[in-house]
Amino acid sequence: MASAGAAAGGLPGMAGGLGRRALLGRGCREGRARAGDAEPRPAEPPAWAGGARPGPGVWDPNWDRREPLSLINLRKRNVESGEEELASKLDHYKAKATRHIFLIRHSQYHVDGSLEKDRTLTPLGREQAELTGLRLASLGLKFNKIVHSSMTRAIETTDIISRHLPGVCKVSTDLLREGAPIEPDPPVSHWKPEAVQYYEDGARIEAAFRNYIHRADARQEEDSYEIFICHANVIRYIVCRALQFPPEGWLRLSLNNGSITHLVIRPNGRVALRTLGDTGFMPPDKITRS
């Protein structure tokens, strides 16, 4: 088909060149910032997140608000005995033990239950919980406690696992219930909760993180080994927050049912991820992700 320039009697090559220059010129004009144009701003974290993130690539040593120096009121120092007094107070607030956090995702359950109480473990899910319990017992660790979500599938997973860890106390909490922690980036088309769900669940799951994930109390003398049995969204968010990765990336991680995620929190506040979603102790035909 002839170009508009050729139909008007002009040279096709010249018309094409002029057309390209016109398009380029228009593109440059449209792309150039004009006076009064608003500058693009990065996405703001939700209000409940507070000042949780110091910036990309920067480790915040006081991420859990337990850095010893931050707990001391320097204005009240005695001028004469200042240095000795400061050293004594720092030692008083300094953690001495390491915390080992084992985050367990519940086993496979009946996803078609109309009510939450009907979403019980499947026969395979019960097998998975047995395998996870055996794995934890085989580690030979002195577990201090099991904290679990109050949802049915987490309760049933806990009951099975705890049979392999006799004497370990169990604590139920609503903070660890499943939910929508924060809007994921990049977004996904198959899962789009209402904005109010992020607002309500996000604050609760952040509260769970702040309540349970921190360096050891200064009074703790020995290393601790704690199990938290909950849900995929909660675990993925906690891992991102603990490692100070952008929490919006939580949905890029994937966790199998009955998997073990192991976080280590050192006395100086440094955090390491030993394992993420480990199910290597399960036969391949027992592994699911529902």
C-alpha positions, -999 to 999 in steps of 0.1 A, spaced: 0 0 0 14 34 -10 23 58 18 5 91 22 36 109 10 37 89 -22 0 94 -29 6 132 -27 34 130 -53 64 132 -28 92 107 -26 84 76 -5 119 76 12 116 113 21 81 109 34 92 79 56 122 99 69 101 129 78 75 106 94 101 90 116 116 123 126 82 136 135 74 106 156 108 108 174 103 145 180 69 140 194 82 111 216 109 134 230 85 162 237 61 138 255 88 122 275 104 155 286 94 166 321 74 198 320 70 224 347 43 214 372 46 177 364 47 155 395 78 135 400 73 97 401 75 84 437 83 50 449 56 30 465 50 39 502 51 11 528 18 7 547 14 28 578 17 -1 602 52 -9 589 65 23 604 102 30 597 109 -7 594 132 -4 564 163 18 564 168 16 527 179 -10 500 211 -28 508 215 -12 543 214 -35 573 196 -20 603 213 -33 634 185 -21 656 158 -38 635 142 -54 666 146 -23 688 169 -43 711 202 -29 702 218 -23 737 229 13 729 194 22 719 180 11 753 202 34 773 193 70 780 226 87 774 214 120 788 212 106 823 249 95 824 270 104 853 297 127 840 323 113 865 317 76 860 303 79 825 324 53 806 323 26 833 286 32 838 279 30 801 298 -3 798 279 -18 827 246 -8 812 255 -21 778 264 -54 793 231 -54 812 211 -51 779 234 -72 757 220 -106 745 241 -136 753 223 -165 736 213 -174 701 177 -181 691 169 -208 666 134 -203 650 119 -233 632 89 -222 610 68 -251 600 41 -249 573 9 -269 581 3 -301 562 -20 -307 533 -57 -300 542 -92 -301 526 -93 -268 508 -129 -272 498 -143 -270 534 -170 -243 536 -160 -233 571 -126 -229 586 -132 -257 611 -140 -280 581 -106 -275 565 -90 -305 583 -59 -324 573 -62 -349 545 -48 -385 551 -17 -374 532 -15 -343 553 -14 -364 584 14 -385 569 33 -353 562 29 -341 598 43 -375 610 73 -371 587 79 -335 599 77 -346 635 101 -374 630 125 -351 613 124 -325 641 129 -353 667 159 -366 648 177 -333 651 184 -341 688 176 -306 699 161 -295 732 131 -276 719 118 -250 743 82 -245 730 58 -249 701 38 -218 692 10 -225 666 -17 -207 647 -52 -212 660 -65 -223 626 -77 -259 624 -51 -272 599 -23 -257 621 -38 -272 653 -40 -307 638 -5 -304 624 8 -294 658 -10 -323 676 7 -348 653 42 -332 655 41 -327 692 37 -365 698 72 -368 685 84 -341 709 71 -351 743 73 -326 771 75 -295 748 48 -270 758 23 -258 732 9 -223 729 -19 -212 705 -21 -177 690 -44 -158 666 -14 -137 655 -1 -165 633 -34 -171 615 -32 -171 576 -38 -138 558 -27 -113 533 5 -97 548 13 -70 522 4 -64 486 29 -85 466 52 -70 440 50 -80 412 12 -84 415 -4 -117 405 -37 -122 387 -48 -154 405 -49 -139 440 -63 -104 447 -76 -98 482 -95 -67 490 -75 -37 502 -91 -39 536 -77 -75 540 -42 -63 536 -49 -35 561 -63 -59 587 -41 -90 581 -10 -70 574 -10 -52 608 -16 -85 626 11 -105 608 35 -76 614 26 -78 650 34 -115 650 68 -107 635 76 -81 661 64 -103 690 82 -135 681 112 -126 658 139 -108 677 172 -114 694 173 -132 727 164 -114 760 195 -104 779 184 -127 808 185 -158 785 216 -177 792 214 -207 768 206 -210 732 169 -217 725 151 -238 699 115 -227 692 90 -241 667 63 -220 651 36 -239 632 16 -217 609 10 -208 573 28 -201 540 20 -164 537 30 -157 573 63 -176 570 73 -160 537 66 -125 551 85 -133 583 115 -145 563 116 -114 542 113 -91 572 139 -110 593 165 -108 564 155 -72 557 146 -81 522 117 -61 506 86 -77 523 66 -71 491 86 -100 476 71 -126 499 50 -142 471 81 -149 451 90 -176 476 73 -211 476 68 -235 505 57 -271 506 33 -285 531 50 -297 563 82 -279 553 108 -266 577 123 -231 575 152 -224 600 161 -189 610 190 -181 634 192 -149 654 226 -142 669 231 -121 701 243 -92 680 211 -92 661 225 -107 629 200 -130 612 208 -161 590 185 -184 570 197 -220 575 170 -236 554 139 -224 535 110 -248 530 130 -280 535 111 -312 527 141 -333 517 131 -357 544 99 -366 527 96 -392 498 88 -374 465 53 -388 464 44 -373 497 54 -337 488 26 -312 480 21 -275 480 -16 -267 485 
